[in-house]
């Protein structure tokens, strides 16, 4: 366990709680057992979900850090908590799509399950009241949500993360369909990949069976939601063994 003692609650989100520590440069992130979808309209509690997302996200951030990606993640502290650099989050959600599904199919009427000739990157403005609208880079620049140099760095890191994660998941027979990233800036001004990377924020399809192993099981009432998260963790934890 790290030296950082948990102090007060800074923020409680839909899936995580954030606590200050005795170090102003770090936070403790606690993963909750809550599921939410459709901008918080659909909710459920499932015991053990927080643990699985903490284990999965920690393993993925470890792998990205080892491959030179600048990340907020420092270490996993226990089953449901991790220590991370304290960052100020850019109000942007960066989505990468390798295969079409979800909102792009609804919005543009394109076919479901199309493998894109190259990955597609999209930006959304993080605002619950506005339901996270799709924006262009120009919106982010003109409204001051990110500077030009920041967007350039964010795009470079995002493409690198996509390449690394595609390899990572391919090696455990999982297709990385799409995912969402968030970025922040630490107290020293470094731009870091932040938030979580888990079955809540990615779509994972089993290469062999096409089974959905992510939050779509909750969104679409497919059942066996936690079994899918457990299966992702089982494959990750056996990697290289
Ligand atoms: N995503 C996310 N948080 C959001 C919106 C999307 O983590 O607030 C993830 C989602 O799990 C999927 C990808 O980003 O892996 C693309 O989501 P999409 O735009 O298709 O939206 P959805 O269909 O989930 O509303």
Boltz pocket constraint, residues with backbone or C-beta under 6 A from the ligand:
constraints:
  - pocket:
      binder: B
      contacts: [[A, 93], [A, 95], [A, 96], [A, 101], [A, 102], [A, 103], [A, 104], [A, 132], [A, 178], [A, 179], [A, 180], [A, 199], [A, 200], [A, 201], [A, 202], [A, 203], [A, 215]]
      max_distance: 6.0
